[in-house]
Amino acid sequence: MIRWMARDVCGLPEGGGGLSTSGGSMATFSATVAARHNRLGEDLAGGTVYTTAFAHHSVAKVARLAGIPAAHIRTVPHAPDLRMDHHAAAAMIRADRDAGLRPFLLVATAGTTDTVDPLPELADLARREDVWLHVDAAYDSGGGPGGRKPHLVSGDTVLNEWMAVLWPCDRRRS
Ligand SMILES: Cc1ncc(COP(=O)(O)O)c(C=O)c1O
């Protein structure tokens, strides 16, 4: 079923895949732990996560459960339309890295919390800064067969919960 979803429904490239989870929070938790494992390995020191005040509250909670201290879960400013300010995100990531921290995960929202963050810009930022991008798209059918997927699947992107199917999926660089 996952293979069918990835290839035939969503058009993910070769190497795309996913897993089913019991809910949205667990999907984000899976994605956060995957990003942490991929970028930080066993040493979590300095690992830092970026999201906005309009992300679902589970984003910060699962980061804590994944071992990231509250002080390293950054709230990126948003524009008046509630979307993440990607320039501010870039500045925060750079400042944190200069200060010796290890930015590893940018969590964007494209779902049910009143906002859709600027995904193409955030995908570019994630690629430039070499951090994982997780798109929390809870119950957002637009992420699957809809027109936005070409943007969503570029870069190190993790999507979840398409079409109310609680399904984190990813495309990683080799
Ligand atoms: C954007 C978003 N992320 C995560 C969740 C958490 O999903 P769950 O309650 O299934 O854990 C929700 C729930 O509505 C949501 O809207």
The ligand as a MOL file (V3000), in Angstrom:
LIG
                    3D

  0  0  0     0  0            999 V3000
M  V30 BEGIN CTAB
M  V30 COUNTS 16 16 0 0 0
M  V30 BEGIN ATOM
M  V30 1 C -1.2490 20.1090 11.6790 0
M  V30 2 C -1.4710 18.9900 12.6740 0
M  V30 3 N -0.4080 18.2940 13.1020 0
M  V30 4 C -0.5340 17.2940 13.9970 0
M  V30 5 C -1.7740 16.9410 14.5050 0
M  V30 6 C -1.8400 15.8410 15.5410 0
M  V30 7 O -2.5740 14.7700 15.0940 0
M  V30 8 P -3.0700 13.6450 16.1490 0
M  V30 9 O -4.1050 14.2980 17.0110 0
M  V30 10 O -3.6320 12.5880 15.2460 0
M  V30 11 O -1.9050 13.1680 16.9420 0
M  V30 12 C -2.9060 17.6350 14.0880 0
M  V30 13 C -4.2280 17.2980 14.6120 0
M  V30 14 O -5.2250 17.8670 14.2560 0
M  V30 15 C -2.7570 18.6890 13.1550 0
M  V30 16 O -3.7980 19.3990 12.7340 0
M  V30 END ATOM
M  V30 BEGIN BOND
M  V30 1 1 1 2
M  V30 2 1 2 3
M  V30 3 2 2 15
M  V30 4 2 3 4
M  V30 5 1 4 5
M  V30 6 1 5 6
M  V30 7 2 5 12
M  V30 8 1 6 7
M  V30 9 1 7 8
M  V30 10 2 8 9
M  V30 11 1 8 10
M  V30 12 1 8 11
M  V30 13 1 12 13
M  V30 14 1 12 15
M  V30 15 2 13 14
M  V30 16 1 15 16
M  V30 END BOND
M  V30 END CTAB
M  END
